[in-house]
Amino acid sequence: MPSLVKLYNEFKQDDFVVLAINVQEKREIVEKYVKGNNLPCPVLLDVDGKVSYGYGIRAHPAHFLIDRQGKSIGQALGARDWASIENRNLIQYLVGK
């Protein structure tokens, strides 16, 4: 999550949005994590796992790239270094910077 937050902070002025979805944990645990880690992005709760099930997510974390029209244009399962040069270049390309 720290590398994703770093990427978000770098590109947020370019209409780049990170929306985190927590799966099947209690609100109190998630709120404590968000505050303790000073997360700058919204965190939604999928307390019953229906959203994950609907997207067919089989591994966590799961990442989806959604364009401005709401269309899914990519996904990645598992941990990633979102601050890597390759991922920075991808986001830079996608936001047209």
SULFEN-V250678 format. One record per residue. N is the residue number from 0. RES is the residue in one letter. SS is DSSP state (h for helix, s for strand, l for the rest). PSI is psi in radians with two decimals (999 if undefined). D_LAST is the distance of its C-alpha to the last C-alpha in Angstrom with 2 decimals. Layout:
# SULFEN-V250678
N_RES_SS_PSI_D_LAST / N_RES_SS_PSI_D_LAST
This chain:
# SULFEN-V250678
0_M_l_-0.61_23.21 / 1_P_h_-0.67_22.44 / 2_S_h_-0.56_19.54 / 3_L_h_-0.69_18.08 / 4_V_h_-0.72_18.63 / 5_K_h_-0.78_16.94 / 6_L_h_-0.76_13.75 / 7_Y_h_-0.82_14.14 / 8_N_h_-0.57_14.75 / 9_E_h_-0.61_11.64 / 10_F_h_0.06_9.28 / 11_K_h_-0.50_11.91 / 12_Q_h_-0.16_10.77 / 13_D_h_0.48_7.80 / 14_D_l_0.48_10.72 / 15_F_l_2.19_10.98 / 16_V_l_2.40_14.77 / 17_V_l_2.24_17.31 / 18_L_s_1.99_20.74 / 19_A_s_2.50_23.51 / 20_I_s_2.07_26.73 / 21_N_s_2.38_29.83 / 22_V_s_2.13_32.51 / 23_Q_l_0.73_36.21 / 24_E_l_2.75_36.56 / 25_K_l_2.57_38.27 / 26_R_h_-0.74_36.45 / 27_E_h_-0.70_38.09 / 28_I_h_-0.76_36.77 / 29_V_h_-0.78_33.18 / 30_E_h_-0.71_33.39 / 31_K_h_-0.74_34.81 / 32_Y_h_-0.80_32.02 / 33_V_h_-0.82_29.26 / 34_K_h_-0.77_31.05 / 35_G_h_-0.47_32.00 / 36_N_l_0.09_28.49 / 37_N_l_0.89_26.89 / 38_L_l_2.25_24.35 / 39_P_l_-0.10_21.77 / 40_C_l_2.75_21.10 / 41_P_s_2.56_23.68 / 42_V_s_2.05_26.18 / 43_L_s_2.73_28.16 / 44_L_s_2.24_31.56 / 45_D_s_1.25_32.79 / 46_V_l_-0.52_36.31 / 47_D_l_-0.01_38.05 / 48_G_l_0.13_35.48 / 49_K_h_-0.65_35.33 / 50_V_h_-0.83_31.53 / 51_S_h_-0.78_31.34 / 52_Y_h_-0.76_34.19 / 53_G_h_-0.56_32.62 / 54_Y_l_-0.02_29.49 / 55_G_l_0.53_31.78 / 56_I_l_2.20_30.47 / 57_R_l_-0.15_32.75 / 58_A_l_2.68_31.11 / 59_H_l_2.45_29.50 / 60_P_l_2.73_26.85 / 61_A_s_2.39_25.13 / 62_H_s_2.36_21.39 / 63_F_s_2.39_20.00 / 64_L_s_2.12_16.52 / 65_I_s_2.30_16.84 / 66_D_l_-3.14_14.72 / 67_R_l_-0.37_14.84 / 68_Q_l_0.02_18.20 / 69_G_l_0.18_19.67 / 70_K_l_2.34_19.96 / 71_S_s_2.15_20.02 / 72_I_s_0.03_17.79 / 73_G_s_2.80_18.81 / 74_Q_s_2.70_21.01 / 75_A_s_2.29_22.19 / 76_L_s_2.45_25.62 / 77_G_l_3.02_26.66 / 78_A_l_2.55_25.25 / 79_R_l_2.65_21.92 / 80_D_l_1.58_20.33 / 81_W_l_-0.24_17.00 / 82_A_l_0.05_16.17 / 83_S_l_2.78_16.80 / 84_I_h_-0.65_14.55 / 85_E_h_-0.80_14.63 / 86_N_h_-0.63_13.63 / 87_R_h_-0.78_10.85 / 88_N_h_-0.68_9.50 / 89_L_h_-0.88_10.30 / 90_I_h_-0.70_8.61 / 91_Q_h_-0.77_5.26 / 92_Y_h_-0.81_6.19 / 93_L_h_-0.60_7.76 / 94_V_l_-0.04_5.61 / 95_G_l_0.63_3.76 / 96_K_l_999_0.00
